[in-house]
Amino acid sequence: MSECLFDFPHASVWCPSCYDAEIQNRISVEMKRANDLKEREIDSLSGITWGDQKPRVVTQNVLPPQKSQPSWRGGIRVEPTRGN
């Protein structure tokens, strides 16, 4: 099917031609994005800067030492009741 035969709004899942069109649209968007990223990579390697971008500084998050946990588990102590 190359043409949509439905005359009402529908999800592309229900129509093979609309599904194919949606997939082609997604592919073209992702290819455009990949092309833009590749252009940025090439420009950054050649020394051209992109606007006011600063190099990202990687910092290590050092966590304070954790206090040792008690060996017993939490919960409620239930003592048996004494009958009268």
mmCIF file of the N, C-alpha and C atoms, coordinates in Angstrom:
data_MODEL
# 
_entry.id   MODEL 
# 
loop_
_atom_site.group_PDB 
_atom_site.id 
_atom_site.type_symbol 
_atom_site.label_atom_id 
_atom_site.label_alt_id 
_atom_site.label_comp_id 
_atom_site.label_asym_id 
_atom_site.label_entity_id 
_atom_site.label_seq_id 
_atom_site.pdbx_PDB_ins_code 
_atom_site.Cartn_x 
_atom_site.Cartn_y 
_atom_site.Cartn_z 
_atom_site.occupancy 
_atom_site.B_iso_or_equiv 
_atom_site.pdbx_formal_charge 
_atom_site.auth_seq_id 
_atom_site.auth_comp_id 
_atom_site.auth_asym_id 
_atom_site.auth_atom_id 
_atom_site.pdbx_PDB_model_num 
ATOM 1   N N  . MET A 1 1  ? 0.849   -1.183  0.000  1.00 0.00 ? 1  MET A N  1 
ATOM 2   C CA . MET A 1 1  ? 0.000   0.000   0.000  1.00 0.00 ? 1  MET A CA 1 
ATOM 3   C C  . MET A 1 1  ? 0.885   1.233   0.000  1.00 0.00 ? 1  MET A C  1 
ATOM 4   N N  . SER A 1 2  ? 0.647   2.088   -0.924 1.00 0.00 ? 2  SER A N  1 
ATOM 5   C CA . SER A 1 2  ? 1.431   3.315   -0.986 1.00 0.00 ? 2  SER A CA 1 
ATOM 6   C C  . SER A 1 2  ? 0.592   4.538   -0.636 1.00 0.00 ? 2  SER A C  1 
ATOM 7   N N  . GLU A 1 3  ? -0.685  4.336   -0.445 1.00 0.00 ? 3  GLU A N  1 
ATOM 8   C CA . GLU A 1 3  ? -1.566  5.461   -0.163 1.00 0.00 ? 3  GLU A CA 1 
ATOM 9   C C  . GLU A 1 3  ? -2.488  5.088   0.990  1.00 0.00 ? 3  GLU A C  1 
ATOM 10  N N  . CYS A 1 4  ? -2.718  6.051   1.871  1.00 0.00 ? 4  CYS A N  1 
ATOM 11  C CA . CYS A 1 4  ? -3.597  5.825   3.015  1.00 0.00 ? 4  CYS A CA 1 
ATOM 12  C C  . CYS A 1 4  ? -5.048  5.767   2.531  1.00 0.00 ? 4  CYS A C  1 
ATOM 13  N N  . LEU A 1 5  ? -5.746  4.722   2.928  1.00 0.00 ? 5  LEU A N  1 
ATOM 14  C CA . LEU A 1 5  ? -7.130  4.554   2.496  1.00 0.00 ? 5  LEU A CA 1 
ATOM 15  C C  . LEU A 1 5  ? -8.149  4.984   3.544  1.00 0.00 ? 5  LEU A C  1 
ATOM 16  N N  . PHE A 1 6  ? -7.676  5.301   4.745  1.00 0.00 ? 6  PHE A N  1 
ATOM 17  C CA . PHE A 1 6  ? -8.597  5.724   5.799  1.00 0.00 ? 6  PHE A CA 1 
ATOM 18  C C  . PHE A 1 6  ? -8.959  7.188   5.618  1.00 0.00 ? 6  PHE A C  1 
ATOM 19  N N  . ASP A 1 7  ? -10.221 7.512   5.867  1.00 0.00 ? 7  ASP A N  1 
ATOM 20  C CA . ASP A 1 7  ? -10.650 8.904   5.752  1.00 0.00 ? 7  ASP A CA 1 
ATOM 21  C C  . ASP A 1 7  ? -10.939 9.518   7.127  1.00 0.00 ? 7  ASP A C  1 
ATOM 22  N N  . PHE A 1 8  ? -10.327 8.965   8.154  1.00 0.00 ? 8  PHE A N  1 
ATOM 23  C CA . PHE A 1 8  ? -10.498 9.477   9.506  1.00 0.00 ? 8  PHE A CA 1 
ATOM 24  C C  . PHE A 1 8  ? -9.130  9.439   10.206 1.00 0.00 ? 8  PHE A C  1 
ATOM 25  N N  . PRO A 1 9  ? -8.973  10.258  11.259 1.00 0.00 ? 9  PRO A N  1 
ATOM 26  C CA . PRO A 1 9  ? -7.700  10.256  11.988 1.00 0.00 ? 9  PRO A CA 1 
ATOM 27  C C  . PRO A 1 9  ? -7.452  8.875   12.612 1.00 0.00 ? 9  PRO A C  1 
ATOM 28  N N  . HIS A 1 10 ? -6.216  8.401   12.488 1.00 0.00 ? 10 HIS A N  1 
ATOM 29  C CA . HIS A 1 10 ? -5.890  7.083   13.017 1.00 0.00 ? 10 HIS A CA 1 
ATOM 30  C C  . HIS A 1 10 ? -4.417  7.029   13.367 1.00 0.00 ? 10 HIS A C  1 
ATOM 31  N N  . ALA A 1 11 ? -4.078  6.050   14.162 1.00 0.00 ? 11 ALA A N  1 
ATOM 32  C CA . ALA A 1 11 ? -2.673  5.856   14.518 1.00 0.00 ? 11 ALA A CA 1 
ATOM 33  C C  . ALA A 1 11 ? -1.962  5.176   13.360 1.00 0.00 ? 11 ALA A C  1 
ATOM 34  N N  . SER A 1 12 ? -0.683  5.477   13.247 1.00 0.00 ? 12 SER A N  1 
ATOM 35  C CA . SER A 1 12 ? 0.060   4.901   12.125 1.00 0.00 ? 12 SER A CA 1 
ATOM 36  C C  . SER A 1 12 ? 0.217   3.389   12.250 1.00 0.00 ? 12 SER A C  1 
ATOM 37  N N  . VAL A 1 13 ? -0.012  2.859   13.424 1.00 0.00 ? 13 VAL A N  1 
ATOM 38  C CA . VAL A 1 13 ? 0.092   1.416   13.621 1.00 0.00 ? 13 VAL A CA 1 
ATOM 39  C C  . VAL A 1 13 ? -0.984  0.676   12.825 1.00 0.00 ? 13 VAL A C  1 
ATOM 40  N N  . TRP A 1 14 ? -2.102  1.314   12.610 1.00 0.00 ? 14 TRP A N  1 
ATOM 41  C CA . TRP A 1 14 ? -3.233  0.657   11.946 1.00 0.00 ? 14 TRP A CA 1 
ATOM 42  C C  . TRP A 1 14 ? -3.176  0.743   10.426 1.00 0.00 ? 14 TRP A C  1 
ATOM 43  N N  . CYS A 1 15 ? -2.292  1.561   9.911  1.00 0.00 ? 15 CYS A N  1 
ATOM 44  C CA . CYS A 1 15 ? -2.241  1.776   8.471  1.00 0.00 ? 15 CYS A CA 1 
ATOM 45  C C  . CYS A 1 15 ? -0.812  1.553   7.973  1.00 0.00 ? 15 CYS A C  1 
ATOM 46  N N  . PRO A 1 16 ? -0.592  0.566   7.123  1.00 0.00 ? 16 PRO A N  1 
ATOM 47  C CA . PRO A 1 16 ? 0.771   0.284   6.659  1.00 0.00 ? 16 PRO A CA 1 
ATOM 48  C C  . PRO A 1 16 ? 1.429   1.458   5.941  1.00 0.00 ? 16 PRO A C  1 
ATOM 49  N N  . SER A 1 17 ? 0.689   2.186   5.149  1.00 0.00 ? 17 SER A N  1 
ATOM 50  C CA . SER A 1 17 ? 1.303   3.303   4.426  1.00 0.00 ? 17 SER A CA 1 
ATOM 51  C C  . SER A 1 17 ? 1.669   4.441   5.383  1.00 0.00 ? 17 SER A C  1 
ATOM 52  N N  . CYS A 1 18 ? 0.822   4.717   6.357  1.00 0.00 ? 18 CYS A N  1 
ATOM 53  C CA . CYS A 1 18 ? 1.139   5.764   7.336  1.00 0.00 ? 18 CYS A CA 1 
ATOM 54  C C  . CYS A 1 18 ? 2.317   5.333   8.211  1.00 0.00 ? 18 CYS A C  1 
ATOM 55  N N  . TYR A 1 19 ? 2.383   4.052   8.524  1.00 0.00 ? 19 TYR A N  1 
ATOM 56  C CA . TYR A 1 19 ? 3.488   3.526   9.333  1.00 0.00 ? 19 TYR A CA 1 
ATOM 57  C C  . TYR A 1 19 ? 4.813   3.674   8.573  1.00 0.00 ? 19 TYR A C  1 
ATOM 58  N N  . ASP A 1 20 ? 4.791   3.318   7.293  1.00 0.00 ? 20 ASP A N  1 
ATOM 59  C CA . ASP A 1 20 ? 6.001   3.462   6.476  1.00 0.00 ? 20 ASP A CA 1 
ATOM 60  C C  . ASP A 1 20 ? 6.435   4.925   6.382  1.00 0.00 ? 20 ASP A C  1 
ATOM 61  N N  . ALA A 1 21 ? 5.468   5.831   6.240  1.00 0.00 ? 21 ALA A N  1 
ATOM 62  C CA . ALA A 1 21 ? 5.783   7.255   6.164  1.00 0.00 ? 21 ALA A CA 1 
ATOM 63  C C  . ALA A 1 21 ? 6.383   7.748   7.482  1.00 0.00 ? 21 ALA A C  1 
ATOM 64  N N  . GLU A 1 22 ? 5.846   7.282   8.589  1.00 0.00 ? 22 GLU A N  1 
ATOM 65  C CA . GLU A 1 22 ? 6.363   7.699   9.897  1.00 0.00 ? 22 GLU A CA 1 
ATOM 66  C C  . GLU A 1 22 ? 7.788   7.176   10.105 1.00 0.00 ? 22 GLU A C  1 
ATOM 67  N N  . ILE A 1 23 ? 8.026   5.936   9.721  1.00 0.00 ? 23 ILE A N  1 
ATOM 68  C CA . ILE A 1 23 ? 9.362   5.363   9.857  1.00 0.00 ? 23 ILE A CA 1 
ATOM 69  C C  . ILE A 1 23 ? 10.359  6.135   8.994  1.00 0.00 ? 23 ILE A C  1 
ATOM 70  N N  . GLN A 1 24 ? 9.990   6.450   7.767  1.00 0.00 ? 24 GLN A N  1 
ATOM 71  C CA . GLN A 1 24 ? 10.873  7.212   6.886  1.00 0.00 ? 24 GLN A CA 1 
ATOM 72  C C  . GLN A 1 24 ? 11.153  8.603   7.462  1.00 0.00 ? 24 GLN A C  1 
ATOM 73  N N  . ASN A 1 25 ? 10.146  9.217   8.077  1.00 0.00 ? 25 ASN A N  1 
ATOM 74  C CA . ASN A 1 25 ? 10.319  10.526  8.697  1.00 0.00 ? 25 ASN A CA 1 
ATOM 75  C C  . ASN A 1 25 ? 11.300  10.435  9.860  1.00 0.00 ? 25 ASN A C  1 
ATOM 76  N N  . ARG A 1 26 ? 11.148  9.417   10.693 1.00 0.00 ? 26 ARG A N  1 
ATOM 77  C CA . ARG A 1 26 ? 12.065  9.233   11.825 1.00 0.00 ? 26 ARG A CA 1 
ATOM 78  C C  . ARG A 1 26 ? 13.490  8.988   11.347 1.00 0.00 ? 26 ARG A C  1 
ATOM 79  N N  . ILE A 1 27 ? 13.637  8.195   10.302 1.00 0.00 ? 27 ILE A N  1 
ATOM 80  C CA . ILE A 1 27 ? 14.969  7.910   9.770  1.00 0.00 ? 27 ILE A CA 1 
ATOM 81  C C  . ILE A 1 27 ? 15.622  9.186   9.261  1.00 0.00 ? 27 ILE A C  1 
ATOM 82  N N  . SER A 1 28 ? 14.863  10.007  8.546  1.00 0.00 ? 28 SER A N  1 
ATOM 83  C CA . SER A 1 28 ? 15.441  11.242  8.016  1.00 0.00 ? 28 SER A CA 1 
ATOM 84  C C  . SER A 1 28 ? 15.815  12.212  9.135  1.00 0.00 ? 28 SER A C  1 
ATOM 85  N N  . VAL A 1 29 ? 15.012  12.284  10.190 1.00 0.00 ? 29 VAL A N  1 
ATOM 86  C CA . VAL A 1 29 ? 15.336  13.158  11.324 1.00 0.00 ? 29 VAL A CA 1 
ATOM 87  C C  . VAL A 1 29 ? 16.624  12.693  11.998 1.00 0.00 ? 29 VAL A C  1 
ATOM 88  N N  . GLU A 1 30 ? 16.753  11.392  12.218 1.00 0.00 ? 30 GLU A N  1 
ATOM 89  C CA . GLU A 1 30 ? 17.954  10.864  12.868 1.00 0.00 ? 30 GLU A CA 1 
ATOM 90  C C  . GLU A 1 30 ? 19.186  11.010  11.973 1.00 0.00 ? 30 GLU A C  1 
ATOM 91  N N  . MET A 1 31 ? 19.012  10.860  10.678 1.00 0.00 ? 31 MET A N  1 
ATOM 92  C CA . MET A 1 31 ? 20.150  11.047  9.765  1.00 0.00 ? 31 MET A CA 1 
ATOM 93  C C  . MET A 1 31 ? 20.608  12.506  9.774  1.00 0.00 ? 31 MET A C  1 
ATOM 94  N N  . LYS A 1 32 ? 19.652  13.440  9.840  1.00 0.00 ? 32 LYS A N  1 
ATOM 95  C CA . LYS A 1 32 ? 19.981  14.851  9.927  1.00 0.00 ? 32 LYS A CA 1 
ATOM 96  C C  . LYS A 1 32 ? 20.746  15.148  11.211 1.00 0.00 ? 32 LYS A C  1 
ATOM 97  N N  . ARG A 1 33 ? 20.269  14.550  12.302 1.00 0.00 ? 33 ARG A N  1 
ATOM 98  C CA . ARG A 1 33 ? 20.923  14.738  13.595 1.00 0.00 ? 33 ARG A CA 1 
ATOM 99  C C  . ARG A 1 33 ? 22.342  14.171  13.577 1.00 0.00 ? 33 ARG A C  1 
ATOM 100 N N  . ALA A 1 34 ? 22.510  12.981  13.003 1.00 0.00 ? 34 ALA A N  1 
ATOM 101 C CA . ALA A 1 34 ? 23.836  12.370  12.911 1.00 0.00 ? 34 ALA A CA 1 
ATOM 102 C C  . ALA A 1 34 ? 24.763  13.232  12.063 1.00 0.00 ? 34 ALA A C  1 
ATOM 103 N N  . ASN A 1 35 ? 24.233  13.818  11.000 1.00 0.00 ? 35 ASN A N  1 
ATOM 104 C CA . ASN A 1 35 ? 25.023  14.693  10.140 1.00 0.00 ? 35 ASN A CA 1 
ATOM 105 C C  . ASN A 1 35 ? 25.465  15.937  10.895 1.00 0.00 ? 35 ASN A C  1 
ATOM 106 N N  . ASP A 1 36 ? 24.551  16.540  11.661 1.00 0.00 ? 36 ASP A N  1 
ATOM 107 C CA . ASP A 1 36 ? 24.899  17.723  12.444 1.00 0.00 ? 36 ASP A CA 1 
ATOM 108 C C  . ASP A 1 36 ? 25.971  17.404  13.478 1.00 0.00 ? 36 ASP A C  1 
ATOM 109 N N  . LEU A 1 37 ? 25.839  16.259  14.136 1.00 0.00 ? 37 LEU A N  1 
ATOM 110 C CA . LEU A 1 37 ? 26.834  15.875  15.132 1.00 0.00 ? 37 LEU A CA 1 
ATOM 111 C C  . LEU A 1 37 ? 28.200  15.632  14.485 1.00 0.00 ? 37 LEU A C  1 
ATOM 112 N N  . LYS A 1 38 ? 28.193  15.023  13.330 1.00 0.00 ? 38 LYS A N  1 
ATOM 113 C CA . LYS A 1 38 ? 29.452  14.773  12.623 1.00 0.00 ? 38 LYS A CA 1 
ATOM 114 C C  . LYS A 1 38 ? 30.092  16.091  12.203 1.00 0.00 ? 38 LYS A C  1 
ATOM 115 N N  . GLU A 1 39 ? 29.295  17.054  11.744 1.00 0.00 ? 39 GLU A N  1 
ATOM 116 C CA . GLU A 1 39 ? 29.822  18.368  11.383 1.00 0.00 ? 39 GLU A CA 1 
ATOM 117 C C  . GLU A 1 39 ? 30.453  19.051  12.585 1.00 0.00 ? 39 GLU A C  1 
ATOM 118 N N  . ARG A 1 40 ? 29.783  18.950  13.743 1.00 0.00 ? 40 ARG A N  1 
ATOM 119 C CA . ARG A 1 40 ? 30.335  19.546  14.960 1.00 0.00 ? 40 ARG A CA 1 
ATOM 120 C C  . ARG A 1 40 ? 31.648  18.878  15.341 1.00 0.00 ? 40 ARG A C  1 
ATOM 121 N N  . GLU A 1 41 ? 31.710  17.571  15.186 1.00 0.00 ? 41 GLU A N  1 
ATOM 122 C CA . GLU A 1 41 ? 32.936  16.847  15.518 1.00 0.00 ? 41 GLU A CA 1 
ATOM 123 C C  . GLU A 1 41 ? 34.085  17.290  14.610 1.00 0.00 ? 41 GLU A C  1 
ATOM 124 N N  . ILE A 1 42 ? 33.816  17.378  13.325 1.00 0.00 ? 42 ILE A N  1 
ATOM 125 C CA . ILE A 1 42 ? 34.847  17.774  12.366 1.00 0.00 ? 42 ILE A CA 1 
ATOM 126 C C  . ILE A 1 42 ? 35.293  19.205  12.637 1.00 0.00 ? 42 ILE A C  1 
ATOM 127 N N  . ASP A 1 43 ? 34.343  20.090  12.899 1.00 0.00 ? 43 ASP A N  1 
ATOM 128 C CA . ASP A 1 43 ? 34.694  21.481  13.179 1.00 0.00 ? 43 ASP A CA 1 
ATOM 129 C C  . ASP A 1 43 ? 35.503  21.604  14.465 1.00 0.00 ? 43 ASP A C  1 
ATOM 130 N N  . SER A 1 44 ? 35.154  20.815  15.477 1.00 0.00 ? 44 SER A N  1 
ATOM 131 C CA . SER A 1 44 ? 35.905  20.900  16.732 1.00 0.00 ? 44 SER A CA 1 
ATOM 132 C C  . SER A 1 44 ? 37.317  20.359  16.562 1.00 0.00 ? 44 SER A C  1 
ATOM 133 N N  . LEU A 1 45 ? 37.490  19.375  15.702 1.00 0.00 ? 45 LEU A N  1 
ATOM 134 C CA . LEU A 1 45 ? 38.827  18.851  15.460 1.00 0.00 ? 45 LEU A CA 1 
ATOM 135 C C  . LEU A 1 45 ? 39.677  19.802  14.637 1.00 0.00 ? 45 LEU A C  1 
ATOM 136 N N  . SER A 1 46 ? 39.023  20.617  13.816 1.00 0.00 ? 46 SER A N  1 
ATOM 137 C CA . SER A 1 46 ? 39.772  21.556  12.983 1.00 0.00 ? 46 SER A CA 1 
ATOM 138 C C  . SER A 1 46 ? 40.033  22.882  13.692 1.00 0.00 ? 46 SER A C  1 
ATOM 139 N N  . GLY A 1 47 ? 39.515  23.059  14.904 1.00 0.00 ? 47 GLY A N  1 
ATOM 140 C CA . GLY A 1 47 ? 39.804  24.267  15.676 1.00 0.00 ? 47 GLY A CA 1 
ATOM 141 C C  . GLY A 1 47 ? 38.702  25.301  15.655 1.00 0.00 ? 47 GLY A C  1 
ATOM 142 N N  . ILE A 1 48 ? 37.643  25.080  14.939 1.00 0.00 ? 48 ILE A N  1 
ATOM 143 C CA . ILE A 1 48 ? 36.529  26.028  14.913 1.00 0.00 ? 48 ILE A CA 1 
ATOM 144 C C  . ILE A 1 48 ? 35.697  25.794  16.168 1.00 0.00 ? 48 ILE A C  1 
ATOM 145 N N  . THR A 1 49 ? 35.412  26.872  16.892 1.00 0.00 ? 49 THR A N  1 
ATOM 146 C CA . THR A 1 49 ? 34.629  26.727  18.129 1.00 0.00 ? 49 THR A CA 1 
ATOM 147 C C  . THR A 1 49 ? 33.160  26.982  17.850 1.00 0.00 ? 49 THR A C  1 
ATOM 148 N N  . TRP A 1 50 ? 32.336  26.402  18.654 1.00 0.00 ? 50 TRP A N  1 
ATOM 149 C CA . TRP A 1 50 ? 30.888  26.564  18.530 1.00 0.00 ? 50 TRP A CA 1 
ATOM 150 C C  . TRP A 1 50 ? 30.395  27.513  19.605 1.00 0.00 ? 50 TRP A C  1 
ATOM 151 N N  . GLY A 1 51 ? 30.229  28.767  19.276 1.00 0.00 ? 51 GLY A N  1 
ATOM 152 C CA . GLY A 1 51 ? 29.629  29.732  20.188 1.00 0.00 ? 51 GLY A CA 1 
ATOM 153 C C  . GLY A 1 51 ? 30.402  29.871  21.488 1.00 0.00 ? 51 GLY A C  1 
ATOM 154 N N  . ASP A 1 52 ? 29.664  29.919  22.576 1.00 0.00 ? 52 ASP A N  1 
ATOM 155 C CA . ASP A 1 52 ? 30.258  30.128  23.892 1.00 0.00 ? 52 ASP A CA 1 
ATOM 156 C C  . ASP A 1 52 ? 30.428  28.821  24.659 1.00 0.00 ? 52 ASP A C  1 
ATOM 157 N N  . GLN A 1 53 ? 30.591  27.758  23.967 1.00 0.00 ? 53 GLN A N  1 
ATOM 158 C CA . GLN A 1 53 ? 30.735  26.479  24.651 1.00 0.00 ? 53 GLN A CA 1 
ATOM 159 C C  . GLN A 1 53 ? 32.082  26.422  25.350 1.00 0.00 ? 53 GLN A C  1 
ATOM 160 N N  . LYS A 1 54 ? 32.040  25.944  26.578 1.00 0.00 ? 54 LYS A N  1 
ATOM 161 C CA . LYS A 1 54 ? 33.261  25.772  27.346 1.00 0.00 ? 54 LYS A CA 1 
ATOM 162 C C  . LYS A 1 54 ? 33.514  24.276  27.487 1.00 0.00 ? 54 LYS A C  1 
ATOM 163 N N  . PRO A 1 55 ? 34.763  23.901  27.610 1.00 0.00 ? 55 PRO A N  1 
ATOM 164 C CA . PRO A 1 55 ? 35.029  22.476  27.800 1.00 0.00 ? 55 PRO A CA 1 
ATOM 165 C C  . PRO A 1 55 ? 34.415  21.994  29.115 1.00 0.00 ? 55 PRO A C  1 
ATOM 166 N N  . ARG A 1 56 ? 33.893  20.824  29.056 1.00 0.00 ? 56 ARG A N  1 
ATOM 167 C CA . ARG A 1 56 ? 33.232  20.270  30.232 1.00 0.00 ? 56 ARG A CA 1 
ATOM 168 C C  . ARG A 1 56 ? 34.285  19.796  31.221 1.00 0.00 ? 56 ARG A C  1 
ATOM 169 N N  . VAL A 1 57 ? 34.136  20.218  32.465 1.00 0.00 ? 57 VAL A N  1 
ATOM 170 C CA . VAL A 1 57 ? 35.069  19.822  33.507 1.00 0.00 ? 57 VAL A CA 1 
ATOM 171 C C  . VAL A 1 57 ? 34.480  18.608  34.219 1.00 0.00 ? 57 VAL A C  1 
ATOM 172 N N  . VAL A 1 58 ? 35.264  17.560  34.284 1.00 0.00 ? 58 VAL A N  1 
ATOM 173 C CA . VAL A 1 58 ? 34.809  16.350  34.933 1.00 0.00 ? 58 VAL A CA 1 
ATOM 174 C C  . VAL A 1 58 ? 35.318  16.364  36.363 1.00 0.00 ? 58 VAL A C  1 
ATOM 175 N N  . THR A 1 59 ? 34.408  16.276  37.298 1.00 0.00 ? 59 THR A N  1 
ATOM 176 C CA . THR A 1 59 ? 34.796  16.228  38.704 1.00 0.00 ? 59 THR A CA 1 
ATOM 177 C C  . THR A 1 59 ? 34.362  14.899  39.280 1.00 0.00 ? 59 THR A C  1 
ATOM 178 N N  . GLN A 1 60 ? 35.124  14.444  40.232 1.00 0.00 ? 60 GLN A N  1 
ATOM 179 C CA . GLN A 1 60 ? 34.771  13.192  40.885 1.00 0.00 ? 60 GLN A CA 1 
ATOM 180 C C  . GLN A 1 60 ? 34.028  13.524  42.162 1.00 0.00 ? 60 GLN A C  1 
ATOM 181 N N  . ASN A 1 61 ? 32.926  12.878  42.365 1.00 0.00 ? 61 ASN A N  1 
ATOM 182 C CA . ASN A 1 61 ? 32.173  13.048  43.591 1.00 0.00 ? 61 ASN A CA 1 
ATOM 183 C C  . ASN A 1 61 ? 32.720  12.070  44.619 1.00 0.00 ? 61 ASN A C  1 
ATOM 184 N N  . VAL A 1 62 ? 33.284  12.618  45.676 1.00 0.00 ? 62 VAL A N  1 
ATOM 185 C CA . VAL A 1 62 ? 33.830  11.772  46.723 1.00 0.00 ? 62 VAL A CA 1 
ATOM 186 C C  . VAL A 1 62 ? 32.809  11.733  47.842 1.00 0.00 ? 62 VAL A C  1 
ATOM 187 N N  . LEU A 1 63 ? 32.330  10.546  48.135 1.00 0.00 ? 63 LEU A N  1 
ATOM 188 C CA . LEU A 1 63 ? 31.349  10.379  49.192 1.00 0.00 ? 63 LEU A CA 1 
ATOM 189 C C  . LEU A 1 63 ? 32.066  10.218  50.523 1.00 0.00 ? 63 LEU A C  1 
ATOM 190 N N  . PRO A 1 64 ? 31.506  10.792  51.604 1.00 0.00 ? 64 PRO A N  1 
ATOM 191 C CA . PRO A 1 64 ? 32.124  10.592  52.907 1.00 0.00 ? 64 PRO A CA 1 
ATOM 192 C C  . PRO A 1 64 ? 32.001  9.123   53.312 1.00 0.00 ? 64 PRO A C  1 
ATOM 193 N N  . PRO A 1 65 ? 32.919  8.641   54.138 1.00 0.00 ? 65 PRO A N  1 
ATOM 194 C CA . PRO A 1 65 ? 32.821  7.230   54.539 1.00 0.00 ? 65 PRO A CA 1 
ATOM 195 C C  . PRO A 1 65 ? 31.515  6.986   55.277 1.00 0.00 ? 65 PRO A C  1 
ATOM 196 N N  . GLN A 1 66 ? 30.910  5.870   54.978 1.00 0.00 ? 66 GLN A N  1 
ATOM 197 C CA . GLN A 1 66 ? 29.628  5.557   55.602 1.00 0.00 ? 66 GLN A CA 1 
ATOM 198 C C  . GLN A 1 66 ? 29.854  4.953   56.979 1.00 0.00 ? 66 GLN A C  1 
ATOM 199 N N  . LYS A 1 67 ? 28.949  5.272   57.880 1.00 0.00 ? 67 LYS A N  1 
ATOM 200 C CA . LYS A 1 67 ? 29.018  4.700   59.216 1.00 0.00 ? 67 LYS A CA 1 
ATOM 201 C C  . LYS A 1 67 ? 28.610  3.243   59.124 1.00 0.00 ? 67 LYS A C  1 
ATOM 202 N N  . SER A 1 68 ? 29.227  2.439   59.938 1.00 0.00 ? 68 SER A N  1 
ATOM 203 C CA . SER A 1 68 ? 28.898  1.020   59.890 1.00 0.00 ? 68 SER A CA 1 
ATOM 204 C C  . SER A 1 68 ? 27.478  0.801   60.396 1.00 0.00 ? 68 SER A C  1 
ATOM 205 N N  . GLN A 1 69 ? 26.784  -0.052  59.736 1.00 0.00 ? 69 GLN A N  1 
ATOM 206 C CA . GLN A 1 69 ? 25.405  -0.363  60.093 1.00 0.00 ? 69 GLN A CA 1 
ATOM 207 C C  . GLN A 1 69 ? 25.407  -1.403  61.206 1.00 0.00 ? 69 GLN A C  1 
ATOM 208 N N  . PRO A 1 70 ? 24.459  -1.320  62.140 1.00 0.00 ? 70 PRO A N  1 
ATOM 209 C CA . PRO A 1 70 ? 24.391  -2.344  63.181 1.00 0.00 ? 70 PRO A CA 1 
ATOM 210 C C  . PRO A 1 70 ? 24.072  -3.703  62.555 1.00 0.00 ? 70 PRO A C  1 
ATOM 211 N N  . SER A 1 71 ? 24.528  -4.760  63.225 1.00 0.00 ? 71 SER A N  1 
ATOM 212 C CA . SER A 1 71 ? 24.355  -6.093  62.660 1.00 0.00 ? 71 SER A CA 1 
ATOM 213 C C  . SER A 1 71 ? 22.921  -6.600  62.779 1.00 0.00 ? 71 SER A C  1 
ATOM 214 N N  . TRP A 1 72 ? 22.127  -6.035  63.693 1.00 0.00 ? 72 TRP A N  1 
ATOM 215 C CA . TRP A 1 72 ? 20.746  -6.497  63.835 1.00 0.00 ? 72 TRP A CA 1 
ATOM 216 C C  . TRP A 1 72 ? 19.864  -5.774  62.841 1.00 0.00 ? 72 TRP A C  1 
ATOM 217 N N  . ARG A 1 73 ? 18.799  -6.399  62.503 1.00 0.00 ? 73 ARG A N  1 
ATOM 218 C CA . ARG A 1 73 ? 17.853  -5.801  61.560 1.00 0.00 ? 73 ARG A CA 1 
ATOM 219 C C  . ARG A 1 73 ? 16.746  -5.097  62.339 1.00 0.00 ? 73 ARG A C  1 
ATOM 220 N N  . GLY A 1 74 ? 16.162  -4.106  61.708 1.00 0.00 ? 74 GLY A N  1 
ATOM 221 C CA . GLY A 1 74 ? 15.097  -3.358  62.355 1.00 0.00 ? 74 GLY A CA 1 
ATOM 222 C C  . GLY A 1 74 ? 13.807  -4.158  62.427 1.00 0.00 ? 74 GLY A C  1 
ATOM 223 N N  . GLY A 1 75 ? 12.868  -3.643  63.148 1.00 0.00 ? 75 GLY A N  1 
ATOM 224 C CA . GLY A 1 75 ? 11.589  -4.317  63.250 1.00 0.00 ? 75 GLY A CA 1 
ATOM 225 C C  . GLY A 1 75 ? 10.972  -4.065  64.621 1.00 0.00 ? 75 GLY A C  1 
ATOM 226 N N  . ILE A 1 76 ? 9.909   -4.732  64.896 1.00 0.00 ? 76 ILE A N  1 
ATOM 227 C CA . ILE A 1 76 ? 9.199   -4.585  66.160 1.00 0.00 ? 76 ILE A CA 1 
ATOM 228 C C  . ILE A 1 76 ? 9.415   -5.865  66.959 1.00 0.00 ? 76 ILE A C  1 
ATOM 229 N N  . ARG A 1 77 ? 9.736   -5.685  68.226 1.00 0.00 ? 77 ARG A N  1 
ATOM 230 C CA . ARG A 1 77 ? 9.863   -6.847  69.087 1.00 0.00 ? 77 ARG A CA 1 
ATOM 231 C C  . ARG A 1 77 ? 8.476   -7.203  69.608 1.00 0.00 ? 77 ARG A C  1 
ATOM 232 N N  . VAL A 1 78 ? 8.124   -8.435  69.447 1.00 0.00 ? 78 VAL A N  1 
ATOM 233 C CA . VAL A 1 78 ? 6.809   -8.875  69.911 1.00 0.00 ? 78 VAL A CA 1 
ATOM 234 C C  . VAL A 1 78 ? 7.037   -9.911  71.012 1.00 0.00 ? 78 VAL A C  1 
ATOM 235 N N  . GLU A 1 79 ? 6.572   -9.546  72.213 1.00 0.00 ? 79 GLU A N  1 
ATOM 236 C CA . GLU A 1 79 ? 6.689   -10.462 73.351 1.00 0.00 ? 79 GLU A CA 1 
ATOM 237 C C  . GLU A 1 79 ? 5.372   -11.218 73.484 1.00 0.00 ? 79 GLU A C  1 
ATOM 238 N N  . PRO A 1 80 ? 5.437   -12.478 73.831 1.00 0.00 ? 80 PRO A N  1 
ATOM 239 C CA . PRO A 1 80 ? 4.180   -13.204 74.028 1.00 0.00 ? 80 PRO A CA 1 
ATOM 240 C C  . PRO A 1 80 ? 3.416   -12.644 75.212 1.00 0.00 ? 80 PRO A C  1 
ATOM 241 N N  . THR A 1 81 ? 2.105   -12.559 75.096 1.00 0.00 ? 81 THR A N  1 
ATOM 242 C CA . THR A 1 81 ? 1.277   -12.059 76.186 1.00 0.00 ? 81 THR A CA 1 
ATOM 243 C C  . THR A 1 81 ? 0.967   -13.198 77.135 1.00 0.00 ? 81 THR A C  1 
ATOM 244 N N  . ARG A 1 82 ? 0.896   -12.895 78.414 1.00 0.00 ? 82 ARG A N  1 
ATOM 245 C CA . ARG A 1 82 ? 0.580   -13.921 79.401 1.00 0.00 ? 82 ARG A CA 1 
ATOM 246 C C  . ARG A 1 82 ? -0.903  -13.921 79.624 1.00 0.00 ? 82 ARG A C  1 
ATOM 247 N N  . GLY A 1 83 ? -1.477  -15.071 79.506 1.00 0.00 ? 83 GLY A N  1 
ATOM 248 C CA . GLY A 1 83 ? -2.928  -15.209 79.717 1.00 0.00 ? 83 GLY A CA 1 
ATOM 249 C C  . GLY A 1 83 ? -3.297  -15.073 81.186 1.00 0.00 ? 83 GLY A C  1 
ATOM 250 N N  . ASN A 1 84 ? -4.504  -14.704 81.486 1.00 0.00 ? 84 ASN A N  1 
ATOM 251 C CA . ASN A 1 84 ? -4.964  -14.538 82.866 1.00 0.00 ? 84 ASN A CA 1 
ATOM 252 C C  . ASN A 1 84 ? -5.395  -15.838 83.431 1.00 0.00 ? 84 ASN A C  1 
# 
